[in-house]
Amino acid sequence: MKKKVTIIGGAGTIGSILMKGLSEKYEFFVLDKNIPAQTENYKQIDATNFEQLLKNIPKDSHALINLLTIKTENDLKNIDQFQKMTDIHFTSSFYILHAAITLGIPKVVYASSNHTTDYYEKDGISSLGREITTSDYPFQRGLYGVLKLASENIGHILAREKGHNLSVINLRIGSVQEDEHKAVREKKRLQHTLLTHQDTVQLFDLALQSMVEYGSYYGVSDNPGKPWSTENARQELGFVSKKNAMDLL
């Protein structure tokens, strides 16, 4: 019998990739504010509403995947934009973690971001003279990275709490593109930062299977000169890149 996995914010690029690549292995249920159609596998909800989350997340879910995202401009200058970013990238993350605890769902896989340490990376190149690791102090350039890191940290606190029986896996995604063949030819940075569709499917699958209580890992394919290290993902999750940007080229 397939394990049920609920994807919050699953109507976007990564959600579509996971649905296509893992539907034979998992039974997916998608919650999103924007959905292609209201069907038995897709339901429209507002993830900034905790009661809606509790009501609509299937209680028999094996895991929750948090793919929520929003794009804003001037979010450190415009109060409304700041609030929108905070609602999606922090408050909703907190709600999803608490929903998992309340409903007894044992795992949350969080799509974090390479922007948690984007101060060290420019144009796909690490400024440290080596690959950036999850042990490096997390410096950010903007609000998005700040909120992603804050959500990681809240997950760490809640996963450590006795009695919660919660595993939290943070995947600091590099660059996932809908049309990866076209994108990697048009944008040079992607030749370093790309996480291919095949590796995206593998990484999320390993995160869902993992027995790690709490962990943060960079999600990037084995591209030449990649800025982030995936060594701890290899050691703790078993991740080995199968296709990189050069393969696509």
PyMOL commands that set and color helices and strands:
alter all, ss='L'
color gray80, all
select helices_A, chain A and resi 13-22+50-56+79-103+114-120+143-160+180-186+190-193+197-209+231-237+245-248
alter helices_A, ss='H'
color red, helices_A
select strands_A, chain A and resi 3-8+26-32+42-44+63-66+107-113+121-122+125-126+167-173+214-219
alter strands_A, ss='S'
color yellow, strands_A
deselect
rebuild
show_as cartoon
